[in-house]
Amino acid sequence: MTEPHYRPDPDSLLASLKAEEEKSRKGSLKIFFGMCAGVGKTYTMLETAQAEKRKGFDIIIGYIETHKRSETEELTKPFEIIPRKELAYKSVILKEMDIDAIIARKPYIAIVDELAHTNVPGSRHDKRMQDILELLDNGINVYTTLNVQHLESRSELVSQITGITVRETVPDEIFEKADEVELIDLTPAELLQRLAEGKVYSADKTLQATSNFFKISNITALRELALRIVADRVDKQLHDIVQDKQIKGPWKTGQHVLVAIGWGPFSGRLLRWAKMLSYSMGATIQAVFVEPAGKLPRSSEDQLNRNISLAKKLGIKFSIISNLDRVKGILNFAQKENITHIIVGKPRTGKLISLLNPGNLVNRLIRESGNIDVFILGADKNVRDKVKERIPIPSFTSRLSDYAISVIFVMFISLILYPLRDVIGYQTVSLVLLFLVSILALFFGIGPILVAASLSAIVWDYFFIPPQFTFHISKPLDVMMLTMFFIIALLNGILTARTRRQEKKIRVREERTQALYQLTKDLNSVSGYEDAKKTAESYIRKYFNLSCHIFLKGAGQLDFTENLTVNDRSIAEWVFKNSQKAGKNTDTLPSSRYTFYPLAGTSGSMGVLVTEHQKIFTFGEEQFWENSLSQISAKFEREFYRDAARKSYVVNESEKLYKTLFNSISHELRIPVTTIMAASENLLSDKFDEETRTKLYGEISTASVRLNRLIDNLLNMSRLETGRISPKPDWCDVNDLVNSVQDSLRDELKPFNLSVVIPSEMPLVYLDFGLMEHVIHNLLLNATQHAPEGSQIRLKFFYDNGLLNIQVMDRGKGFEESELPSVFNKFYRGKDAASGGTGLGLSIVRGFVEAHGGTVRAENRENGGARISVRIPCKASFIPERM
């Protein structure tokens, strides 16, 4: 029995080919990876580079840290070292890698030590990893080094192991996408021996290092962590190879992890752990945050933004959803995204709170998750002590004036009701106060509503419930009524306020959606780069309160239309080239006063948007901003493609015109020129009698007329193509038009019976005499070429309802039905057309008629022959009597 044939998935194959193509344009990254400093990463990197240099590869050193180790410095001697760039920082001159010099040098391999290094403020990028990414984008291969503690997802775990906080980290995405990772491994005993020999630090630092970081327990734990990471990477590479090669096997596929985070600092640890788990599983990962009902305090909002930023660094796709029920929100999102595993944090609550809150998020997720696996991550005791989860309470963000207004309204209504207490009864007073609290909930937050509900209950008890002016209540029914009044007022107020806040959030989303729709509509309604720029700048000014300038690409570079400094122009060009944002509030050249955003399209960058603003966008605002930029970029890309299509059309039409002109030269031009040359040569020979000479003169005249007609047609078509036809109307008599055309076509019309029909009451018409003369001339000439000799050609004029009607009729073969749509096309000649002609006559007719705002139509006559009808809207002047 033969094995079944497994065909590769076309979509996967196409995606793989695109990834390979994209990868081939960039340089490759090799990381020399170790558990900590001193294992020999830099030394091994230089040895490897020397071996490659002996093979003939061009290798330079962009940045190296030898730490004054003689063995390491000796290995750098065979290489060209690019001088470092000097930067002034706090009155101190510091040196950093010169990216531009390396790019200009364009080596095959650049050695750049310490991937996780933070650059000096004022450098192009904040991090050296960004420098390396730019080198890779320019097709330069890079060798670099990295310790395990600098991986973003492992930094917190390393801090727990060693007790030392890691400040410089690298996103896991860079490590995962590295083309090659070489593990540099030493046993703890060998590393401690190197420390003792002074091969890692100087003698004065060695003792301090061994008593703090370089403990045998720390080194062993870090070594295990490094080995595990590399092993997971190898396993993932094997999985990818199996997928690419379509190898059959029991490989797990389709794992999708979702991590639910909040606005607390514990979410950072949750994200890192989820990233490690997804990497080990070979799964995709997303993060989700469910918006709370109330507005977050400023501190919580800042922490949430830090969590979002961390998710981006870890390469985790992030989403914010709205749902009053967090569990339903998470599960609905998980089902839509086909999630297989959900990761949440363990509740950090006391035992009493846990007992009072059996329906907490974790318990409900476990009960309602169905076939989705739920992972629960707990915090260490010291973390739990720092961050205690409380029972959710409303956020109080109202102004003091709101509280004051609520109190005033309650007191004012109470004063009005007090004299009426005996008439309406104190039970009715409670209903009025309850209604007041409900009304206040439409305008104020939870805090003022809580104050209003409490004050209403107190006032009702003290002033209205018997006995008055005491808080004593004699009737149990009144006690129950007071209790129910307070609970109903408070719940009604809270629910109304919550609904109002939710409605505000929905309104914000709706406004942003409407704004994006309006932007798309406005951009689609304009054409041309300048109108699109004005529309985009107006939109950004209206919805983001930002002034901006848009610079579009010209001949391969930006076309600057505004005054920018040389430094700002260089930043804009860098953004255009690399399709990455830069400037203020970014990690690249943050010292600039402007922020530069690339207008990235599917085929590359269309330009750069430059804006000056101090505000840092929140996650929702940033999504709105990015969606707006995406729509603007798409518009400019469409304009670019439209220009390209127009140019392509012009090129095609030019090619077609070239071919037609070539054929015209070979036929239409050569025949009359040959006739003229032959006749002239015969006349010069002086061998012929007067009759023959007269005949030769006639041939020269006929050939000249034919040549002149061809040149006129070509010139007229050129004027039409370039849009230079602009009618100059004046009052015309159609009789004069007919007489002029008859004179020019006297010889061509001799074999035919021309019948001209012009009504006696025909008015003067407001037309361009010259253009209309060409129209009638070409129509009659066309009729003479298709009608049999001796037949009648009819030219008819009449004016009706503001339209001048012209008809030319003949008794030729007429048109084939398939030809009718093409009769007025350029260079079109009928299937049975005689030799000669360029097919421009009727095309010129249509062009001149349309220049007047009219129409032209071709059709067959009932008893044979063709009719061409022209209708032109024009003014008329009726005269009572013709002279």
C-alpha positions in Angstrom: 0.0 0.0 0.0 1.5 3.3 -1.1 1.8 6.3 1.2 -0.6 9.1 0.5 0.8 12.0 -1.3 0.8 15.2 0.7 0.5 18.3 -1.4 1.9 21.5 0.0 -0.6 24.2 0.9 -0.4 26.9 -1.9 -1.0 29.8 0.6 1.7 28.5 3.0 4.0 28.0 0.1 3.4 31.5 -1.2 3.9 33.0 2.3 7.1 31.0 2.6 8.4 32.3 -0.7 7.6 35.9 0.2 9.4 35.5 3.5 12.4 34.0 1.8 12.4 36.9 -0.7 12.2 39.5 2.0 14.9 37.7 4.0 17.2 37.6 0.9 17.1 41.4 0.7 18.3 41.8 4.3 21.5 40.9 6.1 21.7 37.9 8.4 22.1 38.2 12.1 24.3 35.8 14.2 24.2 36.0 18.0 26.9 34.6 20.2 24.8 33.7 23.2 26.0 33.0 26.8 24.7 32.7 30.3 26.7 35.7 31.6 29.8 37.8 31.1 33.1 36.1 31.0 32.1 32.9 29.1 34.0 34.0 25.9 31.4 35.3 23.6 33.4 38.2 22.2 36.5 36.0 21.9 34.6 33.3 20.0 32.9 35.9 17.8 36.3 37.3 16.7 37.7 33.8 16.1 34.8 33.0 13.9 35.2 36.2 12.0 38.9 35.5 11.4 37.9 32.1 9.9 35.4 33.9 7.6 38.0 36.5 6.7 40.4 33.8 5.6 37.8 32.7 3.1 37.9 36.1 1.5 34.9 37.9 3.0 35.0 41.6 3.7 34.7 42.0 7.5 35.0 45.1 9.7 34.6 46.0 13.3 31.8 48.5 14.0 32.0 48.3 17.8 34.0 46.0 20.1 34.5 45.9 23.9 37.8 44.0 24.7 37.8 45.1 28.4 41.6 45.5 27.9 42.0 41.7 27.6 45.2 41.2 25.7 44.0 37.9 24.0 40.9 39.6 22.8 42.7 42.7 21.6 45.1 40.5 19.6 42.2 39.0 17.7 41.0 42.5 16.5 44.2 43.3 14.6 43.4 41.7 11.3 40.2 43.7 10.9 39.5 47.3 9.8 38.0 49.2 12.7 35.4 51.9 11.8 36.2 55.0 14.0 33.5 55.7 16.6 31.3 58.8 16.5 31.9 61.4 19.2 28.8 62.7 21.1 28.7 65.4 23.8 26.6 64.5 26.8 26.6 66.5 30.0 29.9 68.2 29.1 31.5 64.8 28.5 32.6 63.5 25.1 31.4 59.9 24.7 31.9 57.6 21.7 29.3 55.4 20.0 29.2 53.3 16.8 29.0 55.3 13.5 26.1 53.7 11.6 26.4 55.9 8.6 30.1 55.2 8.2 29.4 51.4 8.3 26.5 51.7 5.8 28.7 53.8 3.5 31.5 51.2 3.8 29.1 48.4 3.0 31.1 45.4 4.4 29.9 41.8 4.0 30.0 41.3 7.8 30.0 44.0 10.6 31.1 43.0 14.1 29.0 44.8 16.7 29.5 43.8 20.3 26.8 44.0 23.1 23.4 43.8 21.5 21.6 45.0 24.6 23.7 48.2 25.0 21.9 51.6 25.5 23.3 54.4 23.3 24.3 57.8 24.5 21.4 60.3 24.5 21.6 62.2 21.2 22.4 59.1 19.1 20.1 58.2 16.2 18.6 55.3 18.2 18.2 54.7 21.9 19.3 51.1 21.7 22.2 49.4 19.8 19.8 46.7 18.7 18.1 49.4 16.6 21.4 50.2 15.0 21.9 46.6 14.2 18.4 46.3 12.6 19.3 49.3 10.4 22.5 47.6 9.3 20.5 44.4 8.5 17.9 46.4 6.5 20.9 47.7 4.4 21.9 44.2 3.5 24.9 44.0 5.9 25.4 40.8 7.9 26.1 41.3 11.6 27.9 39.3 14.4 26.9 40.3 17.9 26.8 39.1 21.5 24.1 38.7 24.1 23.7 37.4 27.7 20.6 35.5 28.8 19.7 38.1 31.5 19.2 40.7 28.7 16.3 38.8 27.1 13.1 40.8 27.9 11.0 37.7 28.8 13.8 36.3 31.1 14.9 39.5 32.8 12.5 39.3 35.7 13.3 35.6 36.3 17.0 36.5 36.3 16.3 39.2 38.8 14.6 36.7 41.1 17.6 34.3 40.7 20.4 36.8 41.3 18.7 39.6 43.2 20.0 42.1 40.7 17.6 44.1 38.5 18.4 44.1 34.8 18.0 47.5 33.2 19.1 46.8 29.6 16.9 44.3 27.7 16.3 43.1 24.2 12.9 42.2 22.7 12.6 38.4 22.3 11.5 39.0 18.7 15.1 39.9 17.7 16.5 36.8 19.3 13.8 34.6 17.8 14.3 36.0 14.3 18.1 35.8 14.4 19.4 33.6 11.5 21.9 31.8 13.7 22.5 31.6 17.5 25.7 30.0 18.8 25.8 29.0 22.5 29.0 29.8 24.2 29.0 27.5 27.3 31.3 27.0 30.2 30.9 25.0 33.4 30.5 27.1 36.6 33.9 25.8 37.8 35.6 27.0 34.5 34.0 30.4 34.7 35.0 30.9 38.4 38.6 29.8 37.4 38.6 32.5 34.7 37.4 35.1 37.2 40.2 34.1 39.6 42.8 34.4 36.9 41.6 38.0 36.1 40.4 37.1 32.6 36.9 38.6 33.2 37.4 41.6 35.5 40.3 43.3 37.1 41.6 42.0 40.4 39.8 44.7 42.5 36.4 43.9 40.9 36.8 40.1 40.9 36.3 39.7 44.7 33.1 41.9 44.6 31.7 40.0 41.6 32.2 36.5 43.1 30.5 37.6 46.3 27.5 39.1 44.5 26.5 38.0 41.0 29.0 35.2 40.3 27.8 32.7 43.0 27.9 29.0 42.1 24.1 28.8 42.5 23.5 31.8 40.3 25.8 30.6 37.6 24.3 27.2 37.5 20.7 28.6 37.3 21.7 31.0 34.5 23.5 28.2 32.6 20.4 26.0 32.8 18.2 28.9 31.6 20.6 29.6 28.6 20.7 25.9 27.7 16.9 25.6 27.9 16.4 28.7 25.6 18.8 27.4 23.0 17.2 23.9 23.2 13.7 25.5 22.7 15.0 27.4 19.7 16.4 24.2 18.1 13.1 22.5 18.7 11.2 25.4 17.1 13.6 25.3 14.1 12.9 21.6 13.7 9.2 22.3 13.8 9.6 25.0 11.1 11.7 22.7 8.9 9.0 20.0 9.2 6.3 22.5 8.2 8.3 23.9 5.3 9.3 20.5 3.9 5.8 19.0 4.5 7.3 16.2 6.5 4.7 13.8 7.9 4.9 13.3 11.7 3.0 13.7 15.0 3.7 17.4 15.2 1.5 19.6 17.3 0.0 22.5 15.3 -2.6 25.2 15.8 -1.6 26.3 19.4 -2.8 29.8 20.1 -2.2 31.4 23.5 -4.1 34.4 25.0 -2.9 36.2 28.1 -5.4 38.4 29.9 -3.8 41.3 31.6 -4.9 44.2 33.8 -3.5 47.6 34.8 -1.3 46.4 37.6 2.5 45.8 37.6 2.0 42.1 38.0 0.8 42.0 34.3 4.4 42.6 33.2 5.5 39.3 34.8 2.4 37.6 33.3 3.4 38.8 29.8 6.9 37.5 30.2 5.9 34.1 31.4 3.2 33.8 28.7 5.9 34.7 26.1 8.2 32.0 27.4 5.4 29.4 27.4 4.3 30.3 23.9 7.8 30.1 22.6 8.3 26.6 24.2 5.0 25.4 22.7 5.6 26.9 19.3 2.3 28.8 19.6 1.1 32.2 18.5 0.4 34.6 21.3 -2.0 37.5 21.9 -2.8 39.7 24.9 -6.1 41.2 25.7 -7.3 43.9 28.2 -11.0 44.3 29.1 -11.8 47.9 29.7 -13.3 48.6 33.2 -16.7 50.3 33.6 -15.1 53.4 35.1 -12.3 55.6 34.2 -8.9 54.5 35.4 -6.8 56.7 37.7 -3.8 58.3 36.1 -1.3 56.0 37.8 -3.2 52.9 36.7 -3.5 54.3 33.1 0.2 54.9 33.0 0.9 51.4 34.2 -1.4 50.0 31.6 0.5 51.9 28.9 3.7 50.4 30.2 2.2 46.9 30.0 1.1 47.6 26.4 4.6 48.8 25.6 6.1 45.7 27.1 3.7 43.5 25.1 5.0 45.2 21.9 8.6 44.7 22.9 7.9 41.0 23.5 6.2 40.8 20.0 2.8 40.1 21.4 -0.3 41.3 19.5 -2.4 43.4 21.8 -6.1 44.2 21.8 -8.5 46.2 24.0 -12.1 45.1 24.2 -15.2 46.5 26.0 -17.5 44.3 28.0 -19.1 44.9 31.4 -18.5 41.2 32.2 -14.7 40.5 32.0 -15.1 36.8 31.8 -17.5 36.9 28.9 -15.4 39.5 27.1 -12.2 37.3 27.4 -14.1 34.1 26.3 -15.9 35.7 23.4 -12.5 37.1 22.2 -10.9 33.7 22.6 -13.5 31.9 20.6 -13.3 34.5 17.8 -9.5 34.1 17.7 -9.5 30.3 18.0 -7.5 30.4 21.2 -6.5 27.1 22.7 -4.9 28.3 26.0 -5.7 31.3 28.2 -3.2 32.6 30.8 -4.4 34.6 33.8 -2.9 35.7 37.1 -3.8 34.1 40.3 -6.1 36.3 42.5 -4.0 38.1 45.0 -6.7 38.4 47.7 -7.1 37.4 51.3 -9.0 34.3 52.3 -12.0 36.3 53.6 -12.4 38.2 50.3 -12.0 35.0 48.3 -14.8 33.4 50.3 -17.0 36.5 49.8 -16.3 36.5 46.1 -16.8 33.0 44.7 -17.6 34.3 41.3 -14.1 35.8 40.7 -12.5 35.9 37.3 -10.3 32.8 37.6 -13.1 30.5 39.0 -15.5 31.6 36.3 -12.9 31.2 33.5 -12.3 27.6 34.6 -16.0 26.9 34.8 -17.0 28.5 31.5 -14.0 28.1 29.3 -15.2 24.8 27.8 -12.4 23.1 25.8 -10.0 26.0 26.2 -7.1 25.3 28.7 -6.6 27.8 31.4 -3.2 28.4 32.9 -3.0 30.3 36.3 0.2 32.1 37.1 0.8 32.9 40.8 3.0 35.6 42.2 5.8 35.2 44.8 5.0 36.2 48.3 7.0 39.5 48.0 5.1 40.3 44.9 1.7 39.6 46.6 2.7 41.8 49.5 3.4 44.7 47.1 0.3 44.2 45.0 -2.9 43.2 46.8 -6.0 42.7 44.8 -9.0 44.4 46.3 -12.7 43.9 45.7 -13.5 46.1 42.7 -14.8 49.4 43.8 -16.0 52.4 41.7 -13.4 55.0 40.8 -14.0 58.5 42.1 -12.8 61.0 39.6 -15.5 63.7 39.9 -14.7 67.3 40.6 -15.6 68.9 43.9 -18.1 71.1 42.1 -20.1 68.0 41.1 -20.3 67.0 44.8 -21.4 70.5 45.7 -24.1 70.6 43.0 -25.5 67.2 44.1 -25.8 68.4 47.7 -27.4 71.7 46.7 -30.0 69.9 44.5 -31.0 67.5 47.3 -31.3 70.3 49.9 -33.2 72.5 47.5 -35.8 69.8 46.6 -36.1 68.9 50.3 -36.9 72.5 51.2 -39.6 72.5 48.5 -41.1 69.2 49.8 -41.0 70.0 53.5 -44.0 72.3 53.6 -45.9 69.7 51.5 -45.1 66.8 53.8 -48.6 66.6 55.3 -50.3 67.0 52.0 -48.4 64.4 49.9 -47.2 62.1 52.7 -43.7 61.3 53.7 -43.7 58.1 51.5 -44.2 60.2 48.4 -41.2 62.4 49.4 -39.0 59.3 49.2 -40.2 58.7 45.6 -39.4 62.3 44.6 -35.9 62.1 46.2 -35.3 58.7 44.5 -36.3 60.3 41.2 -33.9 63.2 41.9 -31.0 60.8 42.5 -31.8 59.0 39.2 -31.8 62.3 37.3 -28.4 63.3 38.9 -26.9 60.0 37.7 -27.4 61.2 34.1 -25.0 64.1 34.7 -22.5 63.1 37.5 -20.2 60.3 38.4 -20.5 57.6 41.1 -19.1 59.7 43.9 -21.6 62.5 43.7 -24.4 60.0 43.3 -23.3 58.1 46.5 -23.3 61.5 48.4 -26.7 62.4 47.0 -28.2 59.0 47.9 -26.8 59.1 51.4 -27.8 62.7 52.0 -31.4 61.9 50.7 -31.7 59.0 53.1 -30.6 61.1 56.0 -32.8 64.1 55.1 -35.8 61.9 54.6 -35.2 60.1 57.9 -34.6 63.3 60.0 -37.1 65.7 58.5 -39.9 63.5 57.1 -40.2 60.1 58.9 -42.1 60.3 62.2 -41.0 61.2 64.7 -39.4 64.2 63.0 -36.1 65.8 63.9 -34.7 62.5 65.2 -33.0 59.5 63.6 -35.2 57.2 65.6 -37.8 55.3 63.5 -40.7 53.9 65.3 -42.2 51.7 62.6 -40.4 48.6 61.3 -42.0 49.3 57.9 -40.3 52.7 57.8 -37.0 51.1 58.7 -37.3 48.7 55.8 -38.5 51.6 53.5 -35.4 53.7 54.5 -33.1 50.8 53.9 -34.6 49.9 50.6 -34.7 53.6 49.6 -30.9 54.0 50.2 -30.1 50.7 48.4 -32.4 51.4 45.4 -31.1 55.0 45.1 -27.5 54.0 45.3 -27.8 51.0 42.8 -30.0 53.0 40.4 -27.5 55.9 40.5 -24.4 53.6 40.0 -26.0 51.6 37.2 -27.1 54.8 35.4 -23.7 56.3 35.8 -22.0 53.1 34.6 -24.3 53.0 31.6 -23.5 56.7 30.9 -19.8 56.0 31.0 -20.2 53.0 28.7 -22.2 55.1 26.4 -19.4 57.7 26.3 -16.9 55.0 25.4 -19.1 53.7 22.6 -19.6 57.3 21.4 -15.9 57.8 21.3 -15.5 54.6 19.2 -18.4 55.6 17.0 -16.9 59.1 16.5 -13.5 57.6 15.5 -15.2 55.1 13.2 -17.2 58.0 11.6 -14.0 60.1 11.4 -12.2 57.3 9.5 -15.2 56.8 7.2 -15.3 60.6 6.6 -11.5 60.6 5.9 -11.9 57.7 3.4 -14.8 59.5 1.7 -13.1 62.8 1.5 -9.9 61.3 0.2 -11.8 59.4 -2.5 -13.6 62.5 -3.6 -10.4 64.3 -4.5 -7.7 63.6 -7.0 -4.1 64.6 -7.3 -1.4 64.8 -4.7 -2.0 68.4 -3.6 -5.7 68.0 -2.9 -5.1 64.8 -1.0 -2.4 66.5 1.1 -4.7 69.4 1.9 -7.5 67.0 2.9 -5.2 64.9 5.1 -3.7 67.9 6.8 -7.2 69.4 7.5 -8.4 66.0 8.9 -5.4 65.7 11.3 -5.8 69.3 12.4 -9.6 68.7 13.1 -9.5 65.4 14.8 -6.0 65.4 16.5 -5.6 69.2 17.0 -2.1 68.8 15.4 -0.5 70.8 12.6 1.4 68.7 10.2 3.3 68.7 6.9 3.4 65.9 4.3 6.4 65.3 2.1 5.9 62.9 -0.7 8.5 61.0 -2.7 9.7 62.5 -5.9 12.4 61.0 -8.1 13.4 58.3 -5.5 13.7 60.8 -2.7 11.5 63.2 -0.6 10.2 66.4 -2.2 10.5 69.0 0.5 8.0 71.8 0.1 8.4 73.4 3.6 11.4 74.8 5.3 13.2 72.2 7.5 16.6 72.3 9.1 19.3 70.1 7.6 19.1 67.8 10.6 15.3 67.5 10.3 15.6 66.7 6.6 18.0 64.0 7.3 15.6 62.5 9.9 12.8 62.6 7.4 14.9 60.9 4.7 15.9 58.2 7.2 12.2 57.6 8.1 11.3 57.5 4.4 14.1 55.0 3.7 13.5 52.7 6.7 9.7 53.0 7.0 10.0 53.6 10.8 8.8 56.5 12.9 11.5 58.7 14.5 11.8 62.0 16.4 10.2 63.2 19.5 8.5 60.6 21.8 10.2 57.7 19.9 13.3 55.6 20.4 15.0 57.0 17.3 16.5 60.5 17.4 14.1 61.6 20.2 15.9 65.0 20.6 14.1 66.4 17.6 11.3 68.8 18.1 9.2 67.0 15.5 7.8 63.5 15.2 8.2 61.9 11.8 5.8 59.2 10.7 6.3 57.1 7.5 3.4 56.9 5.0 4.0 53.2 4.3 2.1 51.5 1.4 2.2 48.0 0.2 4.9 48.8 -2.4 7.1 50.9 -0.1 7.1 54.3 1.6 5.0 56.9 -0.1 6.3 59.8 2.0 6.7 61.2 5.5 4.2 63.0 7.7 5.9 65.5 10.1 4.1 66.9 13.1 5.0 68.8 16.3 3.3 67.7 19.5 4.1 67.1 23.1 1.3 64.6 23.8 2.0 60.9 24.0 -0.9 58.9 22.6 -2.7 56.4 24.7 -3.3 52.9 23.2 -6.8 53.8 21.8 -5.6 57.1 20.5 -2.5 55.5 18.9 -4.8 52.9 17.1 -6.9 55.8 15.8 -3.8 57.6 14.7 -2.3 54.6 13.0 -5.6 53.8 11.2 -5.8 57.4 10.0 -2.2 57.3 8.7 -3.0 54.0 7.0 -5.9 55.5 5.1 -3.8 58.6 4.1 -0.9 56.3 2.9 -3.4 54.2 0.9 -4.7 57.3 -0.8 -1.2 58.5 -1.9 -0.4 55.0 -3.0 -3.5 55.0 -5.2 -2.5 58.3 -6.7 1.0 56.8 -7.3 -0.5 53.8 -9.1 -2.9 56.1 -11.0 0.1 58.2 -12.2 2.0 55.0 -13.1 -1.1 53.7 -15.0 -1.5 57.1 -16.8 2.2 57.1 -17.8 1.9 53.5 -18.9 -1.2 54.4 -20.9 0.7 57.3 -22.5 3.6 55.0 -23.3 1.3 52.5 -24.9 -0.5 55.1 -26.8 2.8 56.6 -27.9 3.9 53.2 -29.1 0.7 52.8 -31.0 1.0 56.3 -32.4 4.6 55.5 -33.4 3.6 52.4 -35.2 0.7 54.2 -37.0 2.9 57.1 -38.0 5.5 54.6 -39.2 2.9 52.9 -41.4 1.6 56.4 -42.5 5.1 57.4 -43.5 5.6 54.1 -45.4 2.2 54.5 -47.2 0.5 57.8 -46.9 3.7 59.9 -47.0 5.7 57.8 -49.4 3.0 57.7 -52.1 2.5 61.5 -52.5 6.2 62.2 -52.0 7.1 59.6 -54.7 4.4 61.1 -57.0 5.8 64.6 -56.5 9.4 63.5 -57.0 8.6 61.6 -60.2 6.5 64.4 -61.7 9.1 67.0 -60.8 11.9 64.9 -62.3 9.9 64.5 -65.5 9.1 68.2 -65.7 12.8 69.1 -65.2 13.7 66.8 -68.2 11.8 69.0 -70.6 10.8 66.0 -72.8 7.1 66.3 -72.7 4.5 68.4 -74.5 2.3 71.0 -72.8 -0.7 68.6 -72.3 1.5 66.1 -70.5 3.2 68.8 -68.4 -0.3 70.0 -67.4 -1.1 66.5 -66.3 2.1 66.2 -64.3 1.3 69.5 -62.6 -2.1 68.1 -61.7 -0.5 65.0 -60.1 1.8 67.2 -58.1 -1.1 69.3 -56.9 -3.2 66.2 -56.0 -0.3 64.6 -54.1 0.4 67.9 -52.3 -3.2 68.1 -51.2 -3.1 64.5 -49.9 0.1 65.2 -48.1 -1.3 68.4 -46.6 -4.5 66.6 -45.5 -2.4 63.9 -43.7 -0.3 66.6 -41.9 -3.5 68.5 -40.9 -5.0 65.3 -39.4 -1.8 64.5 -37.5 -1.6 68.0 -36.1 -5.3 68.0 -35.1 -4.9 64.7 -33.4 -1.9 66.0 -31.5 -3.9 69.0 -30.4 -6.7 66.8 -29.1 -4.3 64.4 -27.3 -2.6 67.3 -25.5 -5.9 69.0 -24.6 -5.0 72.2 -26.5 -8.3 72.3 -28.4 -10.3 75.2 -27.0 -13.3 76.3 -29.1 -13.5 80.1 -29.8 -17.2 80.5 -30.8 -18.6 83.3 -32.9 -21.8 83.8 -34.9 -21.7 81.6 -38.0 -23.9 81.0 -41.1 -24.0 77.3 -42.0 -24.3 78.3 -45.7 -20.8 79.8 -45.4 -19.6 76.6 -43.8 -21.0 74.5 -46.6 -19.5 76.7 -49.3 -16.1 76.7 -47.7 -16.1 72.9 -47.5 -17.4 72.4 -51.0 -14.5 74.6 -52.4 -11.9 72.5 -50.5 -13.4 69.2 -51.7 -14.3 70.2 -55.2 -12.3 67.4 -56.9 -13.3 64.7 -54.4 -17.0 65.6 -54.8 -17.1 65.7 -58.6 -18.0 62.0 -59.0 -21.0 62.3 -56.6 -24.3 64.1 -56.5 -24.1 66.3 -53.4 -27.5 67.3 -51.9 -27.4 70.1 -49.3 -30.5 70.6 -47.2 -30.6 73.8 -45.2 -34.0 75.2 -44.0 -34.9 78.7 -45.1 -35.4 79.7 -41.5 -32.0 78.4 -40.4 -30.6 80.8 -37.7 -27.1 81.9 -37.2 -25.4 79.6 -34.7 -22.7 80.4 -32.1 -19.8 78.0 -33.0 -16.1 77.8 -33.7 -16.1 78.2 -37.5 -12.7 76.6 -38.1 -13.4 73.5 -36.0 -16.8 72.9 -37.5 -15.3 73.3 -41.0 -12.9 70.4 -40.2 -15.9 68.4 -38.9 -18.0 68.8 -42.1 -14.9 68.4 -44.3 -13.9 65.0 -42.7 -17.5 63.7 -42.7 -18.0 64.5 -46.5 -14.5 63.1 -47.3 -15.3 59.9 -45.4 -18.5 59.6 -47.4 -16.7 59.9 -50.7 -14.4 57.1 -49.7 -17.2 54.6 -49.0 -20.0 55.6 -51.4 -20.1 54.3 -55.1 -19.4 56.9 -57.8 -22.5 58.5 -59.2 -24.5 58.0 -56.0 -26.0 60.7 -53.9 -24.4 62.1 -50.7 -26.7 64.1 -48.6 -25.7 66.9 -46.1 -28.6 68.1 -43.9 -28.8 70.9 -41.3 -31.6 71.8 -38.9 -31.9 73.6 -35.5 -34.2 72.2 -32.8 -34.5 72.8 -29.1 -31.2 74.5 -28.7 -29.3 71.8 -30.7 -27.7 72.2 -34.1 -28.2 68.9 -36.0 -25.9 67.9 -38.9 -26.4 64.7 -40.8 -24.2 63.2 -43.6 -25.8 60.3 -45.5 -24.5 58.1 -48.3 -25.6 55.0 -50.2 -22.5 52.9 -49.6 -22.2 49.5 -47.9 -22.7 51.0 -44.5 -21.2 49.7 -41.3 -21.1 46.2 -40.0 -22.8 45.9 -36.6 -19.5 44.9 -34.9 -17.8 48.0 -36.3 -20.3 50.6 -34.9 -18.7 50.9 -31.4 -15.2 51.4 -33.0 -16.0 53.8 -35.8 -14.8 56.9 -34.0 -11.7 55.3 -32.4 -8.2 56.6 -33.3 -6.5 54.8 -36.1 -9.5 52.6 -36.8 -10.1 51.7 -40.4 -12.9 49.6 -41.6 -12.4 46.0 -42.6 -13.2 46.7 -46.3 -11.4 50.1 -46.3 -9.3 50.9 -49.4 -5.6 51.3 -49.1 -4.4 54.6 -47.7 -5.6 56.7 -44.8 -4.7 56.7 -41.2 -8.1 56.2 -39.6 -7.9 59.6 -37.9 -10.7 61.5 -39.8 -13.7 60.4 -37.7 -11.7 60.4 -34.5 -11.0 64.1 -35.1 -14.7 64.7 -35.8 -15.6 63.2 -32.4 -12.9 65.3 -30.7 -14.0 68.6 -32.2 -17.7 67.9 -31.6 -17.0 66.9 -27.9 -14.9 70.1 -27.5 -18.2 71.9 -28.3 -20.1 69.7 -25.7 -21.8 67.8 -28.5 -22.2 64.1 -29.5 -21.7 62.2 -32.7 -23.3 58.9 -33.7 -23.0 56.5 -36.6 -25.7 54.2 -37.9 -26.9 52.3 -41.0 -29.8 53.6 -43.2 -32.8 51.4 -43.9 -32.3 51.1 -47.6 -28.5 50.8 -47.5 -25.8 53.2 -46.7 -24.6 55.0 -43.6 -25.7 58.0 -41.6 -23.5 60.0 -39.3 -25.4 62.4 -37.0 -23.9 65.3 -35.1 -25.8 67.2 -32.3 -24.2 70.3 -30.8 -25.8 72.5 -28.1 -25.4 76.1 -29.1 -27.1 79.5 -29.1 -28.9 80.7 -32.1 -29.9 84.1 -33.5 -33.0 84.1 -35.8 -33.2 86.8 -38.4 -36.5 87.8 -39.9 -35.3 87.9 -43.5 -32.2 86.5 -45.3 -30.4 88.8 -47.6 
